[in-house]
Amino acid sequence: MKRRGMLIWSFDFGEYWIDLAARMGLTVLGLHPIPDIPAEDPRSLEVHAMHLLLPRDGFREHPDWYRMDECGVRSNDLNCCPSCGEALDHIERKAEALAEQLAPYTTSHRYSFWTSDSGKFCRCEKCRELSPSDQALILYHRILRGIRRVDPQATHSFLAYQNTLQAPRKIRPEEGIFLEYAPIDRDSAFALDDSSCWKNVCQTAPLRELLEVFGTKDAQVLEYWMDNSRFYGWRHPFGELPFYQGVLRRDAAFYASRGFESVTSFGCGLNAAYARDYGEAPMLEYGRILKELP
């Protein structure tokens, strides 16, 4: 594995996690923006970034930039209209501006300016024949184009997640787009390849085609094994992490066998306070299992 990582909340980052990541043997530590902070806050620059690339307050002046719903009504709630050239031009310029802030610190040249979380996509006459994955890939191509004016070596992830879990059919990935597979709707109490678990069968069904379309080069897993916030429905207070060691070990082998080059997991809710109350055993075991991967 080229990268073994964890994605934590930005407010949990500090000396504790720097030390813990080293003891876990991680090679990458990602910072997840905080849902409750304003979009303009520097800590909210990456991940689901459409609200930064196409600000919601531009709807009155440019309604055609924004998505149309199934009833033919334009809305500025989520994503955009990827058939609108002016909207794509704007997104490209904003991606360039964000990259100017991030490029000095992004030595991996890997970027993730994702589409809206749980987002709906455009259903206008030009877009309705494009799947959510096709629409997302159009956006990622333009985002990458903007980033590469700042960082010529940049790559960008295609987030296979929820309504973009299916592989795109009409749009083919350009050079520099890599797969990031995030099966959030899985059942984490069962191994991902457990055929008796219907949720996991549904999550893995598109994987073969995804890997055929995007290839395994730079392909990354973004898992939820260690996401304590998810186990508690993203609502405080969080208790002890339900740690399924056998599932983690089996899943890690599954991903390695499919050719993924990076394995990461959300670790939201794991911090010094968690270690004080419940200990570090799950975090250290997570690191050990990933280090055993070929």
C-alpha positions in Angstrom: 0.0 0.0 0.0 1.4 3.4 -1.0 -0.7 5.2 1.5 -2.2 4.1 4.9 -4.3 6.9 6.4 -6.9 8.3 8.6 -9.3 11.3 8.1 -10.0 13.2 11.3 -11.9 16.4 12.2 -9.6 19.4 11.8 -10.3 20.6 15.4 -8.9 17.2 16.7 -5.6 17.7 14.9 -2.6 18.6 17.1 0.3 17.0 19.0 -1.7 14.0 20.1 -2.7 12.9 16.6 0.8 13.6 15.2 2.3 11.3 17.8 -0.5 8.7 17.4 -0.3 8.6 13.6 3.4 7.9 13.9 2.8 5.1 16.4 0.1 3.7 14.2 2.4 3.6 11.2 0.2 5.9 9.1 1.7 7.6 6.1 -1.1 10.2 5.6 -3.4 12.1 7.9 -6.3 14.0 6.4 -8.3 16.7 8.0 -12.1 16.7 7.5 -13.8 20.1 7.4 -16.2 20.7 10.3 -19.8 20.7 9.3 -20.8 23.6 11.6 -18.3 26.2 10.5 -19.0 28.7 7.7 -18.0 27.9 4.1 -15.6 30.9 4.0 -13.6 29.6 7.0 -10.2 28.3 5.9 -10.8 25.0 7.6 -13.7 24.2 5.2 -11.7 24.3 2.0 -11.8 20.7 0.7 -13.9 17.7 0.4 -17.6 18.5 -0.4 -16.6 21.9 -1.9 -19.3 22.8 -4.4 -20.6 25.5 -2.1 -17.2 27.2 -2.5 -16.8 26.5 -6.2 -20.3 27.8 -7.1 -21.5 30.0 -4.2 -25.2 29.7 -3.5 -25.8 33.4 -3.5 -25.3 33.7 -7.3 -28.6 32.1 -8.0 -30.6 35.3 -8.6 -28.1 36.6 -11.2 -27.4 33.3 -12.9 -30.2 30.8 -12.3 -29.1 28.8 -15.4 -25.9 27.9 -13.6 -27.7 25.8 -11.0 -29.4 22.4 -11.2 -33.0 21.8 -12.4 -35.1 19.3 -10.4 -37.5 16.7 -11.8 -40.3 19.2 -11.9 -38.4 21.6 -14.1 -37.5 24.1 -11.3 -34.0 25.5 -10.9 -32.6 25.3 -7.4 -29.4 26.6 -5.7 -29.5 23.9 -3.0 -27.0 21.4 -4.4 -24.4 21.0 -7.2 -25.0 22.8 -10.5 -26.0 22.4 -14.1 -22.9 20.7 -15.8 -24.3 21.5 -19.2 -23.9 25.2 -18.6 -20.6 26.4 -19.9 -20.5 29.6 -17.9 -21.1 27.6 -14.7 -18.2 25.3 -15.5 -15.9 28.2 -16.3 -16.7 29.8 -13.0 -16.1 26.5 -11.1 -12.8 26.1 -12.9 -11.6 29.6 -11.9 -12.7 29.0 -8.3 -10.8 25.7 -8.2 -7.7 27.5 -9.4 -8.2 30.0 -6.6 -8.6 27.3 -3.9 -5.5 25.5 -5.2 -3.5 28.7 -4.8 -4.2 28.4 -1.1 -3.6 24.6 -0.8 -0.8 23.8 -3.3 2.1 24.9 -1.1 0.9 22.3 1.5 -0.2 19.6 -0.9 3.1 17.7 -1.6 1.1 14.6 -2.7 -0.5 16.6 -5.5 -3.8 14.9 -4.7 -6.9 17.0 -4.4 -10.5 16.4 -3.4 -13.0 19.2 -4.3 -16.1 16.9 -4.2 -19.6 17.5 -5.3 -22.3 18.2 -2.7 -22.8 15.7 0.1 -25.9 13.5 -0.5 -26.4 15.8 -3.4 -28.9 15.7 -6.2 -27.9 16.4 -9.7 -29.3 18.3 -12.7 -32.4 17.0 -14.6 -32.6 19.7 -17.3 -33.1 18.7 -20.9 -29.4 18.5 -21.6 -28.4 16.8 -18.4 -31.2 14.3 -17.9 -29.4 11.7 -20.0 -26.3 12.0 -17.9 -26.1 9.9 -14.7 -25.0 11.5 -11.4 -21.6 9.9 -12.0 -21.3 11.3 -15.5 -22.3 14.8 -14.2 -19.8 14.5 -11.3 -17.0 13.5 -13.7 -17.7 16.5 -15.9 -17.2 18.7 -12.9 -14.1 17.0 -11.7 -12.5 17.4 -15.1 -13.0 21.2 -15.0 -11.9 21.3 -11.4 -8.7 19.5 -12.2 -8.1 21.8 -15.1 -8.3 24.8 -12.8 -6.1 23.2 -10.2 -3.4 22.3 -12.7 -2.9 25.9 -13.6 -1.4 26.2 -10.1 -0.1 22.7 -9.6 0.7 21.0 -13.0 1.2 17.6 -11.3 -2.2 17.7 -9.6 -4.5 14.7 -9.6 -8.1 14.7 -8.4 -10.4 12.0 -7.0 -13.6 10.8 -8.4 -15.7 10.1 -5.3 -17.7 6.9 -5.7 -20.2 7.5 -3.0 -24.0 7.2 -2.6 -25.6 8.4 -5.9 -22.2 8.4 -7.7 -21.3 4.8 -6.6 -22.1 3.6 -10.1 -19.4 4.0 -12.8 -19.9 6.8 -15.3 -21.1 5.4 -18.7 -21.0 8.4 -21.1 -18.1 10.4 -19.8 -14.6 8.8 -19.7 -12.1 9.9 -17.0 -9.3 12.0 -18.3 -5.7 11.6 -17.2 -5.2 12.7 -13.6 -8.6 11.5 -12.2 -8.3 8.6 -9.8 -10.9 6.5 -8.0 -11.9 7.1 -4.4 -14.3 4.4 -3.2 -16.4 5.3 -0.1 -19.1 2.7 0.7 -20.9 4.8 3.3 -24.1 2.7 3.1 -22.4 -0.5 4.0 -23.1 -2.5 7.2 -19.8 -2.2 9.1 -20.6 -5.2 11.3 -20.2 -7.5 8.3 -17.3 -8.0 5.9 -17.7 -6.1 2.7 -17.6 -9.3 0.6 -20.0 -11.1 2.9 -22.7 -12.3 0.4 -25.2 -12.8 3.2 -25.3 -9.0 3.9 -27.5 -7.3 1.3 -26.3 -3.8 2.1 -22.7 -4.8 1.4 -23.6 -6.8 -1.8 -25.2 -3.5 -3.1 -22.1 -1.5 -2.2 -19.7 -3.8 -3.9 -21.8 -4.6 -7.0 -20.4 -1.5 -8.9 -16.8 -2.0 -7.8 -15.7 -4.2 -10.8 -16.9 -1.7 -13.3 -15.5 1.3 -11.3 -12.0 -0.3 -11.4 -12.4 -1.1 -15.1 -13.2 2.5 -15.9 -10.8 4.2 -13.6 -8.1 1.6 -13.2 -6.2 0.8 -10.0 -3.5 3.5 -10.3 -3.7 5.8 -7.3 -7.1 4.2 -6.4 -8.0 4.9 -2.8 -10.4 3.4 -0.3 -12.2 5.8 2.1 -13.8 3.5 4.7 -15.8 3.9 7.8 -14.3 1.3 10.1 -13.0 3.9 12.6 -15.7 6.6 12.1 -17.1 6.9 15.6 -19.3 9.8 14.6 -21.1 7.6 12.0 -21.6 4.7 14.5 -23.5 7.2 16.7 -25.5 8.8 13.9 -23.2 11.9 13.8 -24.8 13.1 17.1 -23.0 13.7 20.3 -22.3 12.3 22.8 -20.2 9.5 21.1 -19.5 6.4 23.1 -17.0 3.6 22.6 -16.1 2.7 19.1 -17.7 -0.5 17.9 -14.5 -2.0 16.6 -14.9 -5.1 14.3 -11.4 -6.3 14.1 -12.2 -9.4 12.0 -14.2 -7.3 9.5 -11.4 -4.8 9.2 -8.8 -7.5 8.6 -11.0 -9.2 6.0 -11.9 -6.0 4.3 -8.3 -4.9 4.1 -7.4 -8.1 2.3 -10.3 -7.7 0.0 -9.2 -4.2 -1.0 -5.6 -5.3 -1.5 -6.7 -8.2 -3.7 -8.6 -5.7 -5.9 -5.5 -3.6 -6.5 -6.2 -0.5 -4.4 -3.0 1.4 -3.7 -4.3 3.4 -0.7 -6.5 2.6 2.2 -7.9 5.2 4.6 -10.8 5.5 7.0 -12.7 8.3 8.6 -11.7 8.5 12.3 -14.0 11.3 13.3 -14.6 11.4 17.1 -11.3 9.7 17.9 -9.0 12.1 19.9 -7.2 12.5 23.1 -10.4 12.6 25.1 -11.5 9.3 23.5 -8.2 7.7 24.3 -8.5 8.9 27.9 -12.0 7.3 28.3 -11.7 4.2 26.2 -8.0 3.6 25.3 -6.1 3.5 22.0 -6.3 -0.2 21.3 -8.6 0.1 18.2 -6.4 2.8 16.6 -3.2 0.9 17.1 -4.7 -2.3 15.8 -6.0 -0.5 12.7 -2.5 0.7 12.0 -1.1 -2.8 12.6 -3.5 -4.4 10.2 -2.8 -1.9 7.4 0.9 -2.3 7.8 0.5 -6.1 7.2 -0.9 -5.4 3.7 1.4 -6.1 0.7 
